[in-house]
Amino acid sequence: MAVRHTPLGGALSSLAAGKDDEARHALSRMKDESVMARALALALSSGSLANAYDAPSAFEAFIRSRGNIALYGAVSSTLARLYDHYRPHRLLDIGTGDGMALLPAIAEATHVPREIDVIEPSEQMFEKLIGSLSVHAGYTQGFEAFAEDLAQKNHWDMAQSSFALQSIPPSARTKALRRLARHVDRLVVIEFDVPDLPLGSRDLHESLATRYECAASEQEENADLVASGFLVPMLLGQLRAATPSNWEQPASAWLDELTSAGFRAVKVEHVHDYSWASAMCLVADA
């Protein structure tokens, strides 16, 4: 079935091709009816090159929007069920944020890990997290740097990451996962199962246009804040191959990546149907 071409999809194709003037013209004609068009036009006029996580207030507003409440509820319930099933004593959470997935999972689980270590590169997010959770060890650094410094004695029964690994370039991510595999018994990854569309294709740009506009529209009174501070940097990172900020992929690609990093017996299960894409959980033995 042919993908319907839209003005926003066309503007994204222009941005991906480096035709910014063409994109500005197209975006200016739809600013009144499209949240993303308005935010993209503002970013282009100001020359903003912000990273998607440079504005914590925008990210926090995004993850606590209407659709994300249901999403994170399903994620936390999935994690709690895994704690009860595998009964880990030492847990490592990668990219914890302020604990929106972790804290409810701990509260819901019958079995709570005795020692919880967290990796969160944002000091602001980390400070907020430790105000609500007594951690065994906390690391305010990226996962790649953390993995480089792992000592032979470091070991966890379970490591987990929810919507954080997609922000790491694939080559660095696979290298870090390969190092981690020697220090964990099990890894749980929750990410989106995004459409498998050719990089740079119009079909991909139309898919991104639809999904980003849907995500922005869900923000209600925070729509402009979230679109400008989080969604636009994320989108431009996906379109501008030189400086991407997001490397999400289909479930099948995550499975292949975990296998190539040394994990085995990877199980994939559905977590939640979300406006962006279906969330899925991969459980891999090391």
N, C-alpha and C positions, 0 to 999 in steps of 0.2 A: 504494500500500500504506500502511495506517495505521501511524503510528509508535507503538510500545509505550510506554505511560506508566509511569514508574518513580518511586519515592519521591524519589530524588535529583533527577530532572528536575522534579518538583513543587516541591521546596524551592528550586531555582534560579528557577522562575517566581515564587515568593513573594518571593525576594530582588529580582528585577528589578522587581516591582511595589511595592517598599518595605514589604512585609509581613514585617518582620524577626522579630516575635514568632511568627508562623505558621511561618516558616522554622526558627527555633530549635527549636520543638517537633518539627517533622518530622526535623530533623537529629539531635536527641537520641535518637530511636528507632532510628537506624541507625549510630550511632558505632562499634559493635563490629564491623560488617561492611564499613564503607566508610571508606577512608583520607581521601577528600575530605570526607565528612560530618564526620569528627572534626576535621579542620583548619578547616573552615568554622565549626563550632560554637565552636572556640577563638577564631577571629578575631572573631566576633560578640560573644562574651562579654568580650573584651579591648578592643573598639573599635578594633582595628588597622586603619590605613589605609595601610600600607606600600606603596611602589611595588614592582613585580615585580623590579626590579633593585637594591633597597636592601640585599639580603642576598647578597653575592657568593658566600659559601660554599654557599648553597642552589642558586644558579644553576650553579656549577661542578660540584656533585654531580649536578645534573640532566643537564647536557650530557655527562657522562662515565658515564652509566648504560648498562645493557646495550643497549637499543634505539638509543641515540644513537651508540654506537660504530659500528654498521653504517651509520647515517644519515650521519654525518660522513665515514666512509670513502668513501661514494659521492659525497658533495659534493666532497671533496678530489680524487678521481679525475676528476670532471667538470671542475673548475677546471684541473687539470694538463693535461688534454686540450685545453682551450681555449687555454692558454698556448702549447702546442706548435703549435696550428693557426694562431692569430693572431699569435704571436710579439711580444707587446708589450714595449717597452723601459721605459716608465714605467707603473706600476700604482698605482691608488688603491683601497684596501680600506676600505669604509664599515662601521663597527660591527664591528671586528676581534675584539673580546673578547681572550682570551689566545692567539689564533692557532690554535684547534683545527681550523679549516678551512684556513686559509692555510698554516701551517707544513708539514703533510703534502703539500699541493699543490705547494709549492716543491720539496720533497724528491723528489716523484714525477716532476715535469716534466723533460723534456729541455731545454726552453728556459726559463730563469729570468729574469724581468724584471730589468733592470740597476738600476732605481731603484724602490723600493717605499715608498709613502707610506700612512700608516694614520690613520684617524679612530676614536678610542675614547674616549667620554666618561668612562668609569670609570677613575680614576687607578690604582686597585689592579690592574685588568685590564691597563692599559697598561704598568705597571711590570713585570708578569709577562711580558708579550709581549716587551718590549725586552731582557729577560734572555736570550731565545732567538733574537732576530732583530735584525740590524743594519738599521734603517730609514733611508731617505733623509730623511724628515720625518714627525713624529708630531704629531697634533692631539688634545688631550684636551678635546674639545668635541662638542656635538651636530652632526649633519649639517646641520641648518637654519642654525645659526650659521656653520658652515664655508662653506656655499654663499653666504651673505650677503657674506662677505669675499673672494670669489674675484676675483683681478685678471686683467686681460686676458692677461697673459703665462702664467698657469697653464694647463697642458695635460697630459693623460694619454692614452696610447694606449688604455688600458682602465681602467674603473672596475668594481668588483664589490661586491656585498653579499649576505651569506648570513644569512637569518632576522633581519635588523636593521631593515629599512624598515617592517615591520609595527608597530613600536613608535612610529611617528611619525604624528600626526594627518594624514589625507588631504590637507587643504588645504595645510598646511605642507609636507608631503612632495612634493606635486606642484609647488609653488613652488620648492622646493630642487632637484628633478629638472630643472625647466625651466632653472634657472640652470646646473646641471651640464652639461646637454646642449651648451652652447656651449664647453665646455672638455674634452670627451672625444671620442674617435673611436667608442668602443663601450662599452656598459654591460651587465654580466651581473648578473642578479638571480635568486637562489635563494630561493624561498618555498614555503609549503604551498598546495596547491590545495584549499581547504576547501569544504565543501558550501555551495551557494548557497541559503540558507534565509532567510525573511523575518525582519528584525530584530524582536525581541520576541515571536516566535512560540513556542508550546510545542514545535514540532518542533525549533527551534533550541536550546531549553533541554535537550531530551532528547539532542540531538547533543552538546552541550557536556558534559552529565553523563557520557555514555558515554566520550567522548574524554579528559576530565580524569581520570576514575577509572582508565582504562587506563594513562594516563601515570604516575599516582601509583603504581599497583600494580607497575609495572616497576622502581621504585626500590629494592626489596628493603629492606636495612637502613637506607637513607636516606629511606624513604618519608615519615616524619613531617616531617623537616627540609625536604625538597623541597616537599612539599604546603603546609606552613605558610609557608615563606620565599619560594617562587616561584610555585607553581601557584595558590594561593588569591588572592594579590594580582592575578595575571593574570586569573583568572576574575572576581573582583569588578570589575576594571576593564572587562571586557566587559559585565557585567550592569548596572553603574551608569553610565548614559549621561552623567551630569554629569562624571565623572572617569575616563574609559576609559584603559586603559594598553596596549591592543592593537587594531590595526585590520587584522587579516588579512582576506583576501578570496579569491574564486575566481580561477583562472588567467585567465579571460576578463576580469575586472575589472583585474588587473594589466596585461594587454595594452592595454586601453583607456586606463589611466592613463599608461603610458609613451608611448603615441601622442599623448595630449593634452599631454604635457610636451615634445613636440618630437622624440621618437625615432621611427625608422622601421624598416621591415623587421624587425619583431620575430619571432624564432623561439622556439617553445616546445617543450621536450622533457622527458620524464619522467626523474627522477633516482633516486628510491627510494620503495618502498612502506613507509610508517611507520605506527605505531599511531594517531597523531594525524590524519594525512591524507597523501596522496601528495605528495612533494616534487617540484617542477618547476623547470626552469631557463629563464629568458627571456634571449635574447641580442638586444640592440637596437643598431642603428647610429644615430649621432647625425647 
